[in-house]
Amino acid sequence: MEEYANLSIKSWAVEDRPREKMLTRGLQSLSDSELIALLIGSGTRKVSAVELARQVLHQAGNNLDKLGKCSVSDLKKLKGIGQARAVTIVAALELGRRRKLADPPENPRISGSADVSNLMFPLLSDLSHEEFWILLLNRSNRVIEKRRISQGGITGTVTDIRMILKMALDSLSTSLILCHNHPSGNLQPSDADISITRRLKESASLMDITLLDHLIVAGKNYFSFADENIL
C-alpha cells in the first residue's frame, strides 16, 4: 500500500480503503494502522489517515500496549493529531483495556419452568396483547438467545413453525422452549396452543431438536406443558 502514501484515501482502490476493506473482508483483514486510521477518520493535505496512523504507531514503537499508555498530550505532539483525534484514540484503547478486564456474560441455564418464568415474566406479564416467544438453548441448557416470533391481538397471534425451526438451526440450538401470554388471565391452553405445541415438537424432533416446554404466562401465574405432562 506504499504507493498510496501521499494520496487521499478516496483515490485508493476500493479494496484498499480501510472502511470498505473492513466491510468486505472483515475486521481481521485490517492492520493495526488501518484500524487506527478508522478512528482518525481523515488525513491531512500531505498524508493519508493510514500514513498518519502509522506515525502514531511509530511514536509508540509499533507496540499497541505502549500506545495504550500514551496520553492525549503525548499524541498531540504528532503533526496532524489534534485534541479530538487524540481523545478518540485514547478512548478506544481504554475501551479495549476495560474489555480485557470484564468477565464475559454467562447465559442463564434453564433447569425448569421457574427459570423460564423468571426470564419471560418481565416481557409478557403486563401486556394487553398476545406475543409468542422462543428460547433457543445449547447442549448445556443455557439460553443462546430469546426471540419474539409474533405479536397479535387480544385473543391470539400467528405462529410459523418453519420460521421457528430455521431460527433454531441458524443458532445451532439443540433444544427450544415456547412461551406466550394470555392477556385474558386464563391459564388453560387452548386447542390451538396444544396443536401448535405437538406439531412443533414432532417437526423439531426430525432435526434432532428437543422441545423442552411451552409456557403460558397469564398475569402473575404461568402454565407449563412440561410440568403438567402434556408436552
MARBA-306529 format. One line per field, with one value per residue (C-alpha): x, y, z; residue in three letters. Coordinates in nm, 2 decimals, decimal comma. Layout:
u <- X / ...
v <- Y / ...
w <- Z / ...
res <- ala / ...
END
This chain:
u <- 0,00 / 0,31 / 0,22 / -0,08 / 0,11 / 0,07 / -0,28 / -0,62 / -0,79 / -1,07 / -0,81 / -0,71 / -0,85 / -1,18 / -1,04 / -0,75 / -0,97 / -0,99 / -1,36 / -1,45 / -1,19 / -1,35 / -1,70 / -1,60 / -1,33 / -1,39 / -1,20 / -0,94 / -0,81 / -0,71 / -0,37 / -0,32 / -0,25 / -0,57 / -0,78 / -0,63 / -0,70 / -1,07 / -1,05 / -0,87 / -1,12 / -0,92 / -0,57 / -0,41 / -0,32 / 0,01 / -0,06 / -0,35 / -0,52 / -0,34 / 0,00 / -0,09 / -0,19 / 0,15 / 0,32 / 0,11 / 0,22 / 0,58 / 0,58 / 0,48 / 0,75 / 0,49 / 0,36 / -0,01 / 0,05 / 0,28 / 0,03 / -0,24 / -0,03 / 0,00 / -0,18 / -0,37 / -0,08 / 0,16 / -0,04 / -0,09 / 0,28 / 0,24 / 0,16 / -0,19 / -0,32 / -0,52 / -0,71 / -1,03 / -0,83 / -0,61 / -0,91 / -1,07 / -0,76 / -0,71 / -1,08 / -1,08 / -0,77 / -0,92 / -1,23 / -1,01 / -0,84 / -1,17 / -1,30 / -1,00 / -1,09 / -1,46 / -1,60 / -1,78 / -2,16 / -2,28 / -2,61 / -2,87 / -2,92 / -3,27 / -3,34 / -3,72 / -4,03 / -3,94 / -3,63 / -3,83 / -4,08 / -3,81 / -3,68 / -4,02 / -4,24 / -4,08 / -4,16 / -4,50 / -4,69 / -4,83 / -4,90 / -5,26 / -5,19 / -5,06 / -4,70 / -4,52 / -4,15 / -3,90 / -3,59 / -3,31 / -3,08 / -2,74 / -2,65 / -2,60 / -2,95 / -2,81 / -3,00 / -2,84 / -3,10 / -3,46 / -3,67 / -4,02 / -4,18 / -4,50 / -4,73 / -5,10 / -5,42 / -5,61 / -5,71 / -5,43 / -5,11 / -4,98 / -4,70 / -4,49 / -4,33 / -4,09 / -3,96 / -3,90 / -3,71 / -3,50 / -3,40 / -3,31 / -3,10 / -2,92 / -2,83 / -2,71 / -2,96 / -3,02 / -3,34 / -3,60 / -3,88 / -4,20 / -4,36 / -4,66 / -4,91 / -5,28 / -5,39 / -5,73 / -5,57 / -5,69 / -5,41 / -5,55 / -5,40 / -5,64 / -5,68 / -5,46 / -5,19 / -5,19 / -5,19 / -4,90 / -4,70 / -4,74 / -4,67 / -4,36 / -4,24 / -4,28 / -4,12 / -3,82 / -3,75 / -3,69 / -3,39 / -3,27 / -3,40 / -3,59 / -3,89 / -3,84 / -4,15 / -4,42 / -4,51 / -4,83 / -4,80 / -5,12 / -5,09 / -4,86 / -4,91 / -4,80 / -4,89 / -4,61 / -4,68 / -4,38 / -4,49 / -4,84 / -4,70 / -4,89 / -4,59
v <- 0,00 / 0,23 / 0,36 / 0,53 / 0,70 / 1,06 / 1,02 / 1,08 / 0,76 / 0,84 / 0,80 / 0,45 / 0,13 / 0,05 / -0,28 / -0,08 / 0,17 / 0,07 / 0,12 / -0,07 / -0,33 / -0,40 / -0,43 / -0,66 / -0,87 / -0,83 / -0,66 / -0,93 / -0,82 / -0,47 / -0,39 / -0,20 / 0,12 / 0,07 / 0,03 / 0,34 / 0,52 / 0,44 / 0,62 / 0,92 / 0,94 / 1,15 / 1,26 / 1,59 / 1,76 / 1,59 / 1,24 / 1,00 / 0,88 / 0,54 / 0,71 / 0,93 / 0,62 / 0,47 / 0,77 / 0,73 / 0,36 / 0,45 / 0,70 / 0,41 / 0,18 / 0,00 / -0,15 / -0,14 / -0,19 / 0,11 / 0,31 / 0,23 / 0,41 / 0,73 / 1,03 / 1,29 / 1,52 / 1,26 / 1,20 / 1,57 / 1,60 / 1,45 / 1,68 / 1,62 / 1,48 / 1,74 / 1,71 / 1,55 / 1,27 / 1,21 / 1,18 / 0,93 / 0,71 / 0,72 / 0,64 / 0,34 / 0,19 / 0,24 / 0,05 / -0,23 / -0,24 / -0,25 / -0,53 / -0,74 / -0,69 / -0,76 / -1,10 / -1,25 / -1,27 / -1,62 / -1,71 / -1,83 / -2,20 / -2,35 / -2,63 / -2,60 / -2,39 / -2,15 / -2,04 / -1,98 / -1,77 / -1,56 / -1,47 / -1,42 / -1,26 / -0,91 / -0,93 / -1,08 / -1,05 / -0,69 / -0,70 / -0,62 / -0,81 / -1,16 / -1,23 / -1,55 / -1,60 / -1,88 / -1,96 / -2,12 / -2,34 / -2,52 / -2,87 / -2,73 / -2,59 / -2,24 / -1,98 / -1,88 / -1,61 / -1,53 / -1,41 / -1,27 / -1,47 / -1,28 / -1,02 / -1,04 / -0,90 / -0,97 / -1,32 / -1,47 / -1,45 / -1,63 / -1,89 / -2,01 / -2,35 / -2,32 / -1,98 / -2,12 / -2,42 / -2,20 / -1,98 / -2,29 / -2,43 / -2,10 / -2,06 / -2,43 / -2,48 / -2,83 / -2,75 / -2,48 / -2,36 / -2,19 / -1,91 / -1,69 / -1,49 / -1,49 / -1,13 / -1,26 / -1,41 / -1,76 / -2,01 / -2,30 / -2,38 / -2,35 / -2,62 / -2,41 / -2,39 / -2,77 / -2,83 / -2,60 / -2,75 / -3,10 / -3,01 / -2,82 / -3,10 / -3,35 / -3,13 / -3,03 / -3,40 / -3,47 / -3,23 / -3,36 / -3,05 / -3,11 / -2,91 / -2,88 / -2,69 / -2,45 / -2,18 / -1,98 / -1,66 / -1,51 / -1,22 / -1,33 / -1,70 / -1,95 / -2,28 / -2,53 / -2,81 / -3,00 / -2,97 / -3,09 / -3,38 / -3,29 / -3,20
w <- 0,00 / 0,00 / -0,34 / -0,19 / 0,09 / -0,05 / -0,20 / -0,05 / 0,07 / -0,18 / -0,46 / -0,34 / -0,50 / -0,31 / -0,17 / -0,01 / 0,18 / 0,55 / 0,58 / 0,26 / 0,34 / 0,68 / 0,53 / 0,26 / 0,43 / 0,80 / 1,08 / 1,09 / 0,75 / 0,87 / 1,00 / 1,33 / 1,14 / 0,93 / 1,25 / 1,40 / 1,06 / 1,11 / 1,44 / 1,30 / 1,01 / 0,77 / 0,69 / 0,62 / 0,30 / 0,29 / 0,44 / 0,44 / 0,75 / 0,73 / 0,70 / 0,99 / 1,19 / 1,10 / 1,25 / 1,57 / 1,59 / 1,52 / 1,81 / 2,04 / 1,90 / 1,69 / 2,01 / 2,10 / 2,47 / 2,47 / 2,27 / 2,52 / 2,78 / 2,58 / 2,70 / 2,49 / 2,53 / 2,40 / 2,09 / 2,02 / 1,97 / 1,63 / 1,35 / 1,23 / 1,56 / 1,73 / 2,06 / 1,91 / 1,73 / 2,03 / 2,26 / 2,02 / 2,01 / 2,38 / 2,45 / 2,20 / 2,37 / 2,71 / 2,60 / 2,48 / 2,82 / 3,00 / 2,78 / 2,88 / 3,25 / 3,20 / 3,27 / 2,98 / 3,04 / 3,12 / 2,96 / 3,21 / 3,25 / 3,23 / 3,48 / 3,49 / 3,43 / 3,71 / 3,53 / 3,21 / 3,40 / 3,56 / 3,22 / 3,05 / 3,31 / 3,27 / 2,90 / 2,90 / 3,22 / 3,18 / 2,81 / 2,68 / 2,36 / 2,29 / 2,20 / 2,11 / 2,20 / 2,19 / 2,39 / 2,20 / 2,41 / 2,37 / 2,50 / 2,85 / 2,85 / 2,86 / 2,67 / 2,34 / 2,28 / 2,32 / 2,03 / 1,97 / 1,69 / 1,66 / 1,81 / 1,78 / 1,93 / 2,25 / 2,16 / 1,95 / 1,74 / 1,44 / 1,48 / 1,19 / 1,26 / 0,97 / 1,09 / 1,44 / 1,31 / 1,08 / 1,38 / 1,58 / 1,30 / 1,23 / 1,60 / 1,63 / 1,91 / 2,04 / 2,22 / 2,25 / 2,47 / 2,35 / 2,55 / 2,50 / 2,71 / 2,76 / 2,83 / 2,94 / 3,25 / 3,15 / 3,23 / 3,04 / 2,69 / 2,40 / 2,14 / 1,91 / 2,18 / 2,22 / 1,84 / 1,76 / 2,05 / 1,93 / 1,57 / 1,65 / 1,88 / 1,60 / 1,34 / 1,56 / 1,65 / 1,29 / 1,31 / 1,65 / 1,82 / 2,15 / 2,25 / 2,63 / 2,73 / 2,64 / 2,90 / 2,90 / 3,11 / 3,25 / 3,49 / 3,77 / 3,71 / 3,44 / 3,30 / 3,19 / 2,94 / 3,08 / 3,45 / 3,35 / 3,15 / 2,83 / 2,62
res <- met / glu / glu / tyr / ala / asn / leu / ser / ile / lys / ser / trp / ala / val / glu / asp / arg / pro / arg / glu / lys / met / leu / thr / arg / gly / leu / gln / ser / leu / ser / asp / ser / glu / leu / ile / ala / leu / leu / ile / gly / ser / gly / thr / arg / lys / val / ser / ala / val / glu / leu / ala / arg / gln / val / leu / his / gln / ala / gly / asn / asn / leu / asp / lys / leu / gly / lys / cys / ser / val / ser / asp / leu / lys / lys / leu / lys / gly / ile / gly / gln / ala / arg / ala / val / thr / ile / val / ala / ala / leu / glu / leu / gly / arg / arg / arg / lys / leu / ala / asp / pro / pro / glu / asn / pro / arg / ile / ser / gly / ser / ala / asp / val / ser / asn / leu / met / phe / pro / leu / leu / ser / asp / leu / ser / his / glu / glu / phe / trp / ile / leu / leu / leu / asn / arg / ser / asn / arg / val / ile / glu / lys / arg / arg / ile / ser / gln / gly / gly / ile / thr / gly / thr / val / thr / asp / ile / arg / met / ile / leu / lys / met / ala / leu / asp / ser / leu / ser / thr / ser / leu / ile / leu / cys / his / asn / his / pro / ser / gly / asn / leu / gln / pro / ser / asp / ala / asp / ile / ser / ile / thr / arg / arg / leu / lys / glu / ser / ala / ser / leu / met / asp / ile / thr / leu / leu / asp / his / leu / ile / val / ala / gly / lys / asn / tyr / phe / ser / phe / ala / asp / glu / asn / ile / leu
END
